[in-house]
Amino acid sequence: MQDWWKKATVYQIYPRSFNDSNGDGVGDLQGMIEKLDYLKELGIDLIWLSPVYDSPNDDNGYDIRDYYSINPEFGTMEDFEQLLDEVHKRDMKLMMDLVVNHTSDEHQWFKEHEDYYIWREKPNNWQSIFGGSAWEYDEEKGKYYLHLFSKKQPDLNWENPELRKRIYEMMHWWLQKGVDGFRMDVINFISKHPDLPDGPNGDGSDYFMNGPRIHEFLQEMNDEVLSHYNCVTVGEMPGTTPEDAQVYTDPNNREVNMIFTFEHMDLDHGPDEKWDYKPLNLIDLKENLEKWQNALYDIGWNSLYWNNHDQPRIVSRFGDDTNYRYESATMLATCLHFLQGTPYIYQGEEIGMTNVAFSSIADYKDIETLNMYDEKKNNGIPERKILDQIHHVSRDNARTPMQWTSHEQASFTTGTPWIQVNPNFSYINVESDLNQSKSIYNYYKTLIKLRKEMNLITTGKFKLIYREHPNLFAYKREGEGETITVYCNFSNQTVEVNEQPKGEILIQNYDIQATSHQLSLRPYETIVYKD
C-alpha cells in the first residue's frame, strides 16, 4: 500500500538515551535491538531513529562528520544492518534522520569543498538559533561562514548542483540498504534568499525559512531519489503555516508526505523567547489544532506529536505530573491519537516520563541550554530564575535516560550514564507500568490498536465542539455514517458537559461512573464514544 504511513504509529528513539548494552553510559544499536519486542508489543509500525552517524557530538549527533559511517559510540555499520534486519523481521519499519541543512565543520566537504557552504567577506546581522551571531570567521580563508545553529554546524549551499547531487547519492545509498524513509531535519531552511539581507533585530528567518527555491529543491529530491522507493518522508519545518503545509504535503506536488509544525508547541511560550513560559490557554490549542486538521483534510497529511527530543515532557507541560500523572498522560494521548494524521510517540511518553529538575547547571548537557545559561548569567539574571526556566523548557527534559526498571540507573546502563537519570525512575519505569492495573503503556497500546481497526480515525472529518470552553477539548470525527466523539478535560477541576452522550464507549481513563443524565468529567478525564 503506497500510503502505509497513514495508518502507522511512529516511535522516536533518541539513541544516546534509549538503552545501553555495553555499560559505557551511552545508549547504542545493540541496546535498541534488545528492546524491539517491547516496541512490537506496543503496536509500533515505524521507528524514527535520531542521528546515529559519525559526529563530534557538538549538537548530539545533528552535526554530522560522515553520512556513511555510524558513530562508534553507538556501534558499527554491522550493528546497524542487524538492527534494520531485526526491525524488518518483526514487520516494523525504520526511518532515519536526514540532516542536510548543515554538516559538522569536521566533515571532509568543509575541508575540501568551499563552494559546498555559504561564505561572505562581510556578515549580515543574522543571529544563530542557539544564540550569538550566525557567522563565524575563518582565519585561514579570511572570511565568514554561515551557521544557523552551532558554529560547528556550517550551513550547506544548496544553490550548488554538485552538492545536491552528492546528497542525493547518499540518500540512495541508505534507501538501497533498506531504510524505509527519512525525517528531514529543518528541511525548509535549505533555500536561503540569495542576497542574504539583514533581518529585523538580527532575525533572518524571513530569508531562510521556506526560501525562494525550497519547492524546487524538494521536488528535485523527490524526482531524483524518493519517487524510486516506497518510503515515508516527514519534514521538520519551523515557521510553516497550514497554507505552506498544503503545498509541501499535497501528493500532486511531489515534495514530502507530512511535516512537523511547531505552532501548537509554541503556545505556552512568551512573546519574546521560548524560555519565557506561560500557562497554556486551551482555547488557543483547540483553535490551532482545528486549523491544521481542516487545512490539510483531503489535501495533504498531518503528523501528530506532543513530544520529541527538542520538547519538554508533555505530561509536565500540559498535564499534572504529580497528582494526576496517569490521568493527564492518558488524556493527552487520547486527544492526540484520535486526530487525523500519523501519531508520533517519543521514548518514555508511553509510560508517562516527566521533566527533570537538576539542581545545578553542571548536570545539563544541551548546547542550547548551556548557551542560554551563560547569556542570561552575563546579563545579571538571578540563578534561581534561570534554573526555573531551564527546568520547564530545556531540551534535556526529553533526553534523560529511558526508565526501564527501578534498579540502579533505571537499568538503562550498568555504568555511569552520559546524563543523569531522572530520580523518579524508582516509581516511573516500564517494569512497574507493565505490572499496574492502570498502565499508561497498556492505554497507549489500546489507542494504537483502535487506530489500526477503525478507518474513521484515519479518514474522518474533524469537527470541534465546545469551542469556547476553557477546560474542555471535545471534538467529533465524522464519516461513512459513523461518528466518534472525543471528550478531554484539560484541568484538575470537574467539568460538567451539558449533554447525555450516546453510543458505545471506545476508551476511557477512569472507571465507569454511574450513568446520569449529564456527562461529568473528573480531573483530566477523557472518554470516547462511537455512534
C-alpha positions in Angstrom: 0.0 0.0 0.0 1.5 3.3 -1.1 0.2 5.3 1.8 1.0 2.7 4.5 2.3 5.5 6.8 -1.3 6.9 7.2 -2.3 4.1 9.5 1.2 3.8 11.1 2.2 4.8 14.6 5.7 6.0 14.9 8.1 5.7 17.9 11.1 8.0 18.1 14.3 6.6 19.6 16.9 9.1 20.9 19.8 6.7 20.6 22.0 8.1 23.3 19.3 7.8 26.0 17.4 4.6 25.0 19.3 1.5 26.1 23.0 0.9 26.7 24.1 -2.6 26.0 27.8 -2.3 26.9 27.9 -0.3 30.1 29.7 2.8 28.7 26.8 5.1 29.7 25.6 5.8 26.2 22.7 4.1 24.5 23.6 2.1 21.4 22.3 0.0 18.5 22.6 -3.3 20.3 20.6 -1.8 23.1 17.8 -0.9 20.6 17.8 -4.5 19.3 17.3 -5.8 22.8 14.1 -3.7 23.1 12.5 -4.3 19.7 10.0 -6.8 21.1 8.9 -4.2 23.6 8.1 -1.8 20.7 6.4 -4.5 18.7 4.2 -5.4 21.7 3.2 -1.7 22.0 2.0 -1.8 18.4 4.6 0.3 16.7 4.8 0.2 12.9 7.7 2.7 12.2 10.7 3.6 14.3 12.3 7.0 13.8 15.9 6.9 14.7 17.5 10.2 15.7 21.0 10.6 14.1 23.4 7.7 14.6 26.0 8.9 12.1 29.7 9.7 12.9 29.7 13.0 14.7 31.8 15.1 17.1 28.6 15.5 19.1 28.6 19.2 19.4 24.8 19.1 19.0 24.2 15.5 20.0 24.7 14.0 16.5 22.9 16.7 14.5 26.5 17.8 13.5 27.4 15.0 11.0 31.0 14.3 10.2 30.4 11.4 7.8 27.0 10.5 6.4 28.2 7.0 5.5 29.5 5.9 8.9 28.0 5.0 12.3 29.1 6.9 15.4 31.4 4.3 17.2 29.6 5.2 20.5 26.5 3.6 19.0 28.2 0.6 17.4 29.2 -0.4 13.9 27.6 -0.5 10.4 27.2 -4.2 11.0 25.2 -3.4 14.2 23.1 -1.0 12.2 22.4 -3.6 9.5 21.5 -6.1 12.2 19.1 -3.6 13.7 17.4 -2.9 10.4 17.1 -6.7 9.7 15.6 -7.3 13.2 13.1 -4.4 12.7 12.0 -5.8 9.4 11.7 -9.3 10.8 9.2 -8.0 13.2 7.2 -6.4 10.4 8.2 -2.9 11.5 10.0 -0.2 9.5 12.9 2.2 10.2 13.1 5.9 9.4 16.5 7.7 9.5 17.1 11.3 10.4 18.3 13.2 7.3 20.4 16.2 8.3 21.2 18.1 5.1 20.8 21.8 6.0 24.3 21.7 7.6 27.1 19.3 8.4 29.8 19.3 11.1 32.8 21.6 10.4 34.8 18.4 10.7 33.1 16.9 7.6 35.5 16.3 4.7 33.4 18.6 2.5 34.1 21.5 4.8 37.8 20.9 4.4 37.8 20.3 0.6 34.8 22.0 -1.0 34.5 25.6 0.0 31.6 26.1 -2.6 29.5 23.5 -0.7 29.0 26.1 2.1 27.9 29.7 2.4 30.7 32.2 2.8 30.8 36.0 2.9 33.5 38.7 3.2 31.2 40.7 5.4 28.5 39.0 7.5 24.9 40.2 7.8 23.2 40.7 11.2 21.5 37.2 11.5 21.6 35.6 14.9 22.1 31.9 15.4 19.1 29.9 16.7 21.5 28.7 19.5 22.4 32.4 20.4 25.1 34.8 19.2 25.9 35.6 15.6 25.1 33.2 12.8 28.5 33.9 11.3 32.0 32.5 12.2 35.2 34.0 11.0 37.7 31.5 9.4 41.3 32.8 9.9 42.7 30.7 7.1 40.2 31.8 4.5 39.8 35.4 5.8 36.0 35.3 5.6 32.9 34.2 7.4 30.7 31.1 7.0 27.0 30.9 7.9 25.8 28.6 10.7 22.2 28.9 11.7 22.9 26.6 14.6 26.2 25.9 16.4 29.4 27.4 14.9 30.4 23.7 14.4 27.4 23.3 12.1 28.1 25.2 8.9 25.1 25.6 6.6 25.3 23.8 3.2 25.0 25.8 0.0 22.0 24.2 -1.8 22.5 26.6 -4.7 25.4 24.3 -5.8 24.1 21.5 -8.0 27.1 19.3 -7.3 26.4 19.4 -3.6 22.8 18.4 -4.2 23.9 15.5 -6.3 26.2 14.3 -3.5 23.3 14.5 -1.0 21.0 12.5 -3.4 23.7 9.8 -3.8 23.9 9.5 0.0 20.1 9.2 0.3 20.0 6.5 -2.4 22.8 4.6 -0.5 20.7 4.4 2.7 17.4 3.6 0.9 19.2 0.8 -1.0 20.4 -0.5 2.3 16.8 -0.9 3.2 15.8 2.1 5.4 12.1 3.0 5.0 12.2 6.8 4.9 13.6 10.0 6.3 12.7 12.5 9.0 14.2 15.6 7.4 15.9 18.0 9.9 14.9 21.7 9.4 14.5 20.9 5.7 12.6 24.2 5.0 15.9 26.1 5.8 17.8 24.7 2.9 16.9 27.5 0.4 18.3 30.9 1.5 17.5 34.3 -0.1 20.5 34.7 -2.5 21.2 38.3 -1.2 21.2 37.2 2.5 19.6 40.6 3.6 19.8 41.8 7.2 16.8 40.8 9.3 14.8 42.9 11.8 16.8 42.8 15.1 19.0 40.0 13.7 16.1 37.7 12.9 16.9 36.3 9.4 14.0 33.7 9.4 12.1 35.5 6.6 15.2 34.9 4.4 16.0 31.2 5.3 12.6 29.6 6.2 10.6 28.4 3.3 13.0 30.2 1.0 12.7 31.0 -2.8 13.8 27.6 -4.2 12.5 25.3 -1.4 9.8 23.7 -3.5 12.1 23.3 -6.5 14.8 21.6 -4.3 12.2 19.2 -2.6 10.7 18.3 -6.0 14.2 17.6 -7.4 14.9 15.4 -4.4 11.7 13.5 -4.9 12.3 13.0 -8.7 16.0 12.0 -8.2 15.6 9.8 -5.1 12.3 9.4 -3.2 10.0 8.5 -6.0 12.1 5.4 -6.6 11.2 3.8 -3.3 8.1 3.1 -1.2 9.4 5.3 1.6 8.0 7.8 4.0 9.1 11.4 4.5 8.4 13.9 7.2 9.9 17.4 7.0 10.7 19.3 10.2 9.6 22.8 9.2 9.6 25.6 11.8 7.8 28.7 10.8 5.4 26.9 8.4 1.7 27.9 8.1 -1.1 25.5 7.2 -1.2 27.1 3.8 2.6 26.3 3.4 1.9 22.8 4.6 -0.8 22.3 2.0 1.8 22.8 -0.7 4.5 20.7 1.0 2.3 17.7 1.6 -0.1 17.7 -1.4 0.9 14.4 -3.2 0.5 16.2 -6.5 3.4 18.4 -5.7 5.8 15.5 -5.1 7.6 17.0 -2.0 7.1 15.3 1.4 4.3 13.1 2.9 3.9 15.2 6.1 5.6 17.9 8.1 6.3 18.7 11.7 4.7 22.0 12.6 5.6 24.0 15.7 2.7 26.3 16.2 0.9 24.2 18.9 4.3 23.7 20.7 4.8 27.5 20.9 1.5 28.3 22.6 3.0 28.3 26.1 6.0 30.5 25.2 6.1 34.2 26.0 6.2 36.7 23.2 10.0 37.2 23.2 11.6 33.8 23.5 10.8 30.1 24.3 12.4 30.4 27.8 9.6 32.7 28.9 7.0 30.0 29.5 3.3 30.7 30.4 0.3 28.6 31.2 -1.4 27.1 28.2 -4.6 28.7 27.0 -6.6 25.7 26.0 -8.8 27.7 23.5 -5.6 28.7 21.6 -4.6 25.0 21.4 -8.1 23.9 20.2 -8.2 26.6 17.5 -4.7 25.8 16.4 -5.2 22.0 16.0 -8.6 22.7 14.4 -6.9 25.0 11.8 -4.3 22.3 10.9 -6.9 19.4 10.9 -9.2 21.3 8.5 -6.4 22.8 6.3 -4.8 19.5 5.4 -8.0 17.4 5.2 -8.3 15.8 1.7 -5.2 17.8 0.5 -2.1 16.7 2.5 -1.4 15.0 5.8 -0.7 15.9 9.4 1.9 14.5 11.7 0.7 14.4 15.3 3.0 14.8 18.3 3.3 16.2 21.8 6.9 15.2 22.5 10.3 14.8 20.8 14.0 15.2 21.6 13.6 19.0 21.4 10.5 19.4 23.6 9.9 19.2 27.3 7.7 16.2 28.5 4.1 16.8 27.7 2.7 15.4 31.0 4.7 18.0 32.9 3.8 20.7 30.4 0.1 20.4 29.6 -0.8 17.9 32.3 -0.2 17.4 36.0 2.8 15.1 36.6 2.3 15.0 40.3 -1.3 14.4 41.4 -2.8 13.2 38.1 0.1 11.8 36.1 -1.8 8.7 34.9 -4.9 10.6 34.1 -3.3 13.5 32.3 -0.8 11.3 30.4 -3.7 9.1 29.0 -6.0 12.1 28.4 -3.3 13.9 26.3 -2.6 10.7 24.4 -6.3 10.3 23.6 -6.7 13.9 22.5 -3.8 13.4 20.0 -4.4 9.9 18.7 -8.0 10.4 17.6 -7.0 13.3 15.3 -6.3 12.8 11.6 -2.6 12.2 10.9 0.2 10.0 11.8 0.9 9.9 15.6 4.5 10.0 16.9 5.4 8.6 20.4 8.6 9.8 21.9 10.5 7.3 24.0 9.2 7.2 27.6 6.0 9.1 26.7 4.2 5.7 26.8 5.0 5.3 30.5 4.4 9.0 31.4 8.0 10.1 31.9 8.3 13.6 33.3 10.5 16.7 33.1 13.6 16.6 35.3 14.8 19.5 37.6 18.6 19.2 38.1 19.8 21.4 40.9 23.0 22.6 39.1 23.7 23.8 35.6 26.7 21.3 35.7 24.2 18.5 35.2 22.9 19.8 31.9 24.4 18.8 28.6 22.3 20.5 25.9 24.2 23.2 24.0 21.2 25.4 23.6 20.5 25.3 27.4 24.2 26.0 28.3 24.4 28.9 25.9 21.2 30.4 27.3 22.5 30.0 30.9 25.8 31.8 30.1 23.9 34.6 28.2 21.4 35.2 31.0 24.0 35.0 33.7 26.1 37.6 31.9 23.0 39.8 31.8 22.6 39.6 35.5 19.5 37.4 35.6 19.3 35.6 39.0 20.5 32.0 39.0 17.2 30.8 40.5 15.2 32.3 37.7 17.4 30.9 35.0 17.3 27.4 36.5 13.5 27.6 36.8 13.2 28.4 33.1 15.6 25.5 32.3 13.6 23.1 34.4 10.4 23.9 32.4 11.8 24.3 28.9 15.2 22.7 28.4 15.6 20.0 25.7 17.4 17.9 28.3 13.9 17.2 29.8 13.4 14.8 26.9 17.0 13.4 26.9 17.3 11.8 30.3 17.7 8.1 30.0 14.8 5.8 29.3 13.5 4.4 32.6 13.3 0.6 32.3 13.2 -0.6 35.9 13.5 0.6 39.5 17.0 -0.9 39.7 20.2 1.2 39.6 20.3 3.8 36.8 16.8 2.6 35.8 18.6 -0.4 34.1 19.5 2.0 31.3 23.2 1.2 31.8 25.4 -0.7 34.2 27.9 2.2 34.0 27.6 6.0 34.6 25.0 7.5 32.2 26.1 10.3 29.9 23.3 12.4 31.5 21.8 11.7 34.9 18.6 9.5 35.1 15.5 11.3 36.4 15.4 10.4 40.1 11.7 9.4 39.8 12.7 6.3 38.0 12.2 4.4 41.2 8.4 4.5 40.6 8.1 5.7 36.9 9.5 2.8 34.8 8.5 0.3 32.2 8.6 -2.7 34.6 6.3 -1.0 37.1 4.0 0.3 34.4 3.5 -3.2 32.9 2.6 -4.5 36.3 0.0 -1.8 37.1 -3.7 -2.4 36.6 -3.9 1.3 35.4 -1.0 1.3 33.0 -0.2 4.2 30.7 1.7 1.7 28.4 -1.4 -0.5 28.0 -3.6 2.5 27.4 -1.3 3.6 24.5 -1.4 0.0 23.2 -5.2 0.2 23.1 -5.1 3.6 21.3 -2.7 2.2 18.7 -5.0 -0.9 18.2 -8.1 1.3 17.7 -6.3 3.3 15.1 -5.5 0.1 13.1 -9.0 -1.2 13.4 -11.1 1.9 12.8 -10.8 3.6 9.4 -12.8 6.5 10.6 -9.8 7.7 12.7 -7.7 7.8 9.5 -10.3 9.2 7.1 -13.0 11.1 9.2 -13.6 14.8 9.0 -12.7 16.8 12.2 -15.3 18.9 13.9 -14.5 21.0 17.0 -17.3 21.3 19.7 -17.4 23.4 22.9 -15.0 25.9 21.2 -15.1 28.5 24.0 -14.9 26.1 27.0 -11.7 27.0 28.9 -11.0 23.4 30.2 -12.8 21.0 27.8 -11.3 19.9 24.5 -14.0 18.0 22.7 -14.3 17.1 19.0 -16.0 14.7 16.6 -14.6 12.6 13.8 -17.3 12.0 11.2 -17.7 9.9 8.0 -19.3 6.9 6.4 -22.4 7.2 8.6 -20.4 6.9 11.8 -19.3 9.5 14.4 -16.6 9.3 17.1 -16.8 11.9 19.9 -13.8 12.6 22.0 -14.0 14.4 25.4 -10.8 15.6 27.1 -10.7 17.5 30.4 -7.5 19.6 30.5 -7.9 20.6 34.1 -7.8 19.4 37.7 -11.4 20.6 38.1 -14.6 18.6 37.4 -16.2 19.7 34.1 -19.9 19.3 33.6 -20.8 18.7 30.0 -24.4 19.6 29.4 -25.4 16.6 27.3 -26.2 12.9 27.6 -23.6 11.1 25.4 -24.8 8.2 23.3 -23.2 5.2 21.7 -20.5 2.7 22.7 -17.5 3.7 24.8 -14.3 3.1 22.9 -11.8 4.0 25.6 -11.7 6.0 28.9 -9.1 6.6 31.5 -11.3 6.4 34.7 -13.5 3.6 35.9 -17.0 3.8 34.5 -19.2 6.1 36.5 -22.9 5.6 37.2 -24.8 6.8 34.2 -26.6 10.1 34.8 -28.4 12.4 32.5 -25.4 14.5 32.1 -21.7 13.8 31.3 -19.4 14.9 34.1 -15.7 14.7 33.6 -13.4 14.3 36.5 -9.9 15.9 36.7 -8.0 15.1 33.4 -10.7 12.6 32.5 -11.1 11.5 28.9 -13.8 9.4 27.3 -14.5 8.5 23.7 -17.9 7.4 22.3 -18.8 5.9 18.9 -22.3 6.0 17.5 
